[in-house]
């Protein structure tokens, strides 16, 4: 049981860092620092992949909305709509990972 608490704590911490990273990405795009924002987006995708893999393998979490948001994000990136990218990460992805974080917190 202690091991599960440590595991949840590790995921909760990773999600908290990810949420801070999302705020920085949003600010980069809003202030037209596109290059910095895109570099952080690459890191965000890697971190999201790790978190989703862990959370899906251990928790009863629906990731349907997350994948819908990722599709929107992919489309925004294809057309280089940086304002939409900024809004999607801040106002759609961040709330989703916050829900995951809350679920993990409730299990501790």
C-alpha positions in Angstrom: 0.0 0.0 0.0 2.9 2.4 0.8 4.3 1.6 -2.6 1.0 2.6 -4.3 1.0 5.9 -2.3 4.6 6.6 -3.5 3.6 5.8 -7.0 0.5 8.1 -6.9 2.7 10.8 -5.3 5.2 10.5 -8.1 2.5 10.9 -10.7 0.9 13.7 -8.8 4.2 15.5 -8.8 4.8 14.9 -12.5 1.4 16.3 -13.3 2.0 19.4 -11.2 5.3 20.0 -13.1 3.4 19.4 -16.4 0.8 22.0 -15.4 3.5 24.6 -14.7 5.0 23.7 -18.0 1.7 24.3 -19.7 1.5 27.8 -18.2 4.9 28.6 -19.6 4.0 27.3 -23.1 0.8 29.3 -23.1 2.8 32.5 -22.1 5.4 31.8 -24.8 2.8 31.6 -27.5 0.8 34.5 -26.3 3.9 36.7 -26.2 4.9 35.6 -29.6 7.9 33.5 -28.4 7.0 30.8 -30.9 10.3 29.0 -31.0 10.5 28.7 -27.2 6.9 27.5 -27.1 7.5 24.9 -29.7 10.6 23.5 -28.0 8.5 23.2 -24.8 5.7 21.5 -26.8 8.1 18.7 -27.8 8.9 18.2 -24.1 5.2 18.4 -23.2 4.4 15.6 -25.6 7.0 13.3 -24.1 5.9 14.1 -20.6 2.2 13.5 -21.5 3.1 10.2 -23.1 4.8 9.0 -19.9 1.9 10.2 -17.7 -0.8 8.8 -19.9 1.0 5.4 -20.1 1.3 5.2 -16.3 -2.1 6.5 -15.4 -3.9 4.2 -17.9 -2.0 1.1 -16.9 -2.9 1.6 -13.2 -6.0 3.7 -12.8 -9.6 3.6 -14.1 -9.3 6.9 -16.1 -11.2 7.7 -19.2 -8.8 9.3 -21.7 -11.4 9.8 -24.5 -11.6 13.6 -24.0 -7.8 13.8 -23.8 -7.4 12.1 -27.2 -10.1 14.4 -28.7 -8.1 17.4 -27.5 -4.9 15.9 -28.9 -6.6 15.7 -32.3 -7.5 19.4 -32.1 -4.0 20.2 -31.1 -2.5 18.2 -34.0 -4.8 20.1 -36.4 -3.8 23.5 -34.9 -0.2 22.6 -35.2 -0.6 21.6 -38.9 -1.9 25.1 -39.7 0.5 26.8 -37.3 -2.3 28.4 -35.3 -0.2 29.3 -32.3 -3.0 31.1 -30.4 -5.2 28.0 -30.7 -2.3 25.8 -29.6 -1.9 28.0 -26.6 -5.5 27.9 -25.7 -5.8 24.2 -26.2 -3.0 23.4 -23.9 -4.1 25.8 -21.2 -7.8 25.5 -21.3 -8.4 21.9 -22.4 -5.3 19.8 -21.6 -4.5 21.4 -18.3 -8.0 20.8 -16.9 -7.9 17.2 -18.0 -4.6 16.5 -16.3 -5.9 18.4 -13.2 -8.8 15.9 -13.1 -6.3 13.0 -13.2 -4.3 14.7 -10.5 -7.4 15.0 -8.3 -8.3 11.3 -8.8 -4.8 10.3 -7.8 -5.0 12.6 -4.7 -8.3 11.1 -3.7 -6.7 7.6 -3.7 -3.9 8.7 -1.2 
